[in-house]
Amino acid sequence: MTENSTETYEVIVIGGGTAGLSAALVLGRARRRTLVVDAGEPRNAPTAHMHGYLSRDGMPPAEFLAAGREEIARYGVELVRDRAVDATKGEDFVVRLAGGRTVRARQLVVATGLRDELPPVEGLAARFGRDVLHCPYCHGWEVRDQAFGVLATSPSSVHQALMVTQWSKDVILFLHTVAEEELSDADLRRLAAARVDVVPGEVAGVVVEDDRLTGVRLAGGTPSGRGKVHDRETLFVAPRAVPQTGLLERLGAEMTETPFGTYPVVDARGLTTVPGLWAAGNASGFAEQVINAASRGYRAGAAINGELLMSDLDAAVRDGEGTVQV
């Protein structure tokens, strides 16, 4: 095909992570001509292993996705390493790719996930997914009984500090950008009951020795300008979730504000308010772990196949091809 030609599919899936591959697998098995556009930037790339996925616990995310790509290829699904830069909707969806291709489809799945934006604290980004973590269900078992820190960026960080006490009884909540008076009496009582130490003051950075986190350093407070260091082995943070929903917004999907960002309004299957436009995985909500994303992709894929089938049958009826012989 030339750069300026438009290739036609029945379904285009934008995003080659768990949700996108799961939708594509269902569609491929349903004999739908499907294209997956994968920019190759999965959210869990910094993590060495994924956990909590039945039968795949401990599997490296890259290995998991590679297996998924092999599976969809068996059913004729095409995958292209590219980025969708724009999309429009007329009779069909038309998607423009960064590499120059333009592709068209009757149904469009957006499974572009989200991006984690870490607090601007020295050393966090380099350790993220290793000993700077955000999800105790994903990593708590692996760091159980270590000395935990929790970096507070809002009063809701109290909940995170209380949750991680299931995996360690040595927990310090570093208030960082949260003032002590922002904590409610109920927060303080629960923290005390859980024996979580509360340390006020801004965190300047993490201390790393021999390629492992050994402490959390507070800002200022000494003649050298370096604050006190608290020995810690693991630091939990709450990244700001930045949904990658630009294409959904450009296509006119209704969006809704949540405490975790702006997400599309979808029904139980993942259909947005735009006919034929679907959202799956973290493009549809914040709390989609890998196993949930796989489920959402599967559900969307099955629903899309049904939509296409019934649409074609209705068109046949309108064209007078729907007479049943008895």
Secondary structure as the mmCIF struct_conf table of DSSP 4:
data_model
#
loop_
_struct_conf.conf_type_id
_struct_conf.id
_struct_conf.beg_label_comp_id
_struct_conf.beg_label_asym_id
_struct_conf.beg_label_seq_id
_struct_conf.end_label_comp_id
_struct_conf.end_label_asym_id
_struct_conf.end_label_seq_id
TURN_TY1_P TURN_TY1_P1 GLU A 3 ASN A 4
STRN STRN1 THR A 6 ILE A 14
BEND BEND1 GLY A 17 GLY A 17
HELX_RH_AL_P HELX_RH_AL_P1 THR A 18 ARG A 29
TURN_TY1_P TURN_TY1_P2 ALA A 30 ARG A 31
STRN STRN2 THR A 34 ASP A 38
BEND BEND2 GLY A 40 GLY A 40
TURN_TY1_P TURN_TY1_P3 ARG A 43 PRO A 46
BEND BEND3 ALA A 48 ALA A 48
BEND BEND4 GLY A 52 TYR A 53
TURN_TY1_P TURN_TY1_P4 LEU A 54 SER A 55
TURN_TY1_P TURN_TY1_P5 ASP A 57 GLY A 58
HELX_RH_AL_P HELX_RH_AL_P2 PRO A 61 ARG A 74
TURN_TY1_P TURN_TY1_P6 TYR A 75 GLY A 76
STRN STRN3 GLU A 78 ARG A 81
STRN STRN4 ALA A 84 LYS A 89
BEND BEND5 GLY A 90 ASP A 92
STRN STRN5 PHE A 93 LEU A 97
TURN_TY1_P TURN_TY1_P7 ALA A 98 GLY A 99
BEND BEND6 GLY A 100 GLY A 100
STRN STRN6 THR A 102 VAL A 110
STRN STRN7 LEU A 114 GLU A 117
BEND BEND7 PRO A 120 PRO A 120
STRN STRN8 GLU A 122 GLU A 122
TURN_TY1_P TURN_TY1_P8 GLY A 123 GLY A 123
HELX_RH_AL_P HELX_RH_AL_P3 LEU A 124 ARG A 127
STRN STRN9 PHE A 128 PHE A 128
TURN_TY1_P TURN_TY1_P9 GLY A 129 ASP A 131
STRN STRN10 VAL A 132 LEU A 133
BEND BEND8 HIS A 134 HIS A 134
HELX_RH_AL_P HELX_RH_AL_P4 PRO A 136 HIS A 139
TURN_TY1_P TURN_TY1_P10 GLY A 140 GLY A 140
HELX_RH_3T_P HELX_RH_3T_P1 TRP A 141 VAL A 143
TURN_TY1_P TURN_TY1_P11 ARG A 144 ASP A 145
BEND BEND9 GLN A 146 GLN A 146
STRN STRN11 PHE A 148 LEU A 151
BEND BEND10 THR A 153 SER A 154
TURN_TY1_P TURN_TY1_P12 PRO A 155 SER A 156
HELX_RH_AL_P HELX_RH_AL_P5 SER A 157 VAL A 164
TURN_TY1_P TURN_TY1_P13 THR A 165 TRP A 167
BEND BEND11 LYS A 169 LYS A 169
STRN STRN12 VAL A 171 PHE A 174
TURN_TY1_P TURN_TY1_P14 HIS A 176 THR A 177
BEND BEND12 VAL A 178 VAL A 178
HELX_RH_3T_P HELX_RH_3T_P2 GLU A 180 GLU A 182
BEND BEND13 LEU A 183 LEU A 183
HELX_RH_AL_P HELX_RH_AL_P6 ASP A 185 ALA A 193
TURN_TY1_P TURN_TY1_P15 ALA A 194 ARG A 195
STRN STRN13 ASP A 197 VAL A 199
BEND BEND14 GLY A 201 GLY A 201
STRN STRN14 VAL A 203 GLU A 209
TURN_TY1_P TURN_TY1_P16 ASP A 210 ASP A 211
STRN STRN15 ARG A 212 ALA A 219
BEND BEND15 GLY A 220 GLY A 220
BEND BEND16 THR A 222 THR A 222
TURN_TY1_P TURN_TY1_P17 PRO A 223 SER A 224
BEND BEND17 GLY A 225 GLY A 225
STRN STRN16 ARG A 226 ASP A 231
BEND BEND18 GLU A 233 GLU A 233
STRN STRN17 THR A 234 PHE A 236
HELX_LH_PP_P HELX_LH_PP_P1 PRO A 239 PRO A 239
STRN STRN18 ARG A 240 PRO A 243
HELX_RH_AL_P HELX_RH_AL_P7 GLY A 246 ARG A 250
TURN_TY1_P TURN_TY1_P18 LEU A 251 GLY A 252
STRN STRN19 MET A 255 THR A 258
TURN_TY1_P TURN_TY1_P19 PRO A 259 PHE A 260
STRN STRN20 GLY A 261 PRO A 264
TURN_TY1_P TURN_TY1_P20 ALA A 268 ARG A 269
STRN STRN21 LEU A 271 LEU A 271
BEND BEND19 THR A 273 VAL A 274
TURN_TY1_P TURN_TY1_P21 PRO A 275 GLY A 276
STRN STRN22 LEU A 277 ALA A 279
HELX_RH_3T_P HELX_RH_3T_P3 GLY A 281 ALA A 283
TURN_TY1_P TURN_TY1_P22 SER A 284 SER A 284
TURN_TY1_P TURN_TY1_P23 PHE A 286 ALA A 287
HELX_RH_AL_P HELX_RH_AL_P8 VAL A 290 ARG A 318
TURN_TY1_P TURN_TY1_P24 ASP A 319 GLY A 320
HELX_LH_PP_P HELX_LH_PP_P2 THR A 323 GLN A 325
#
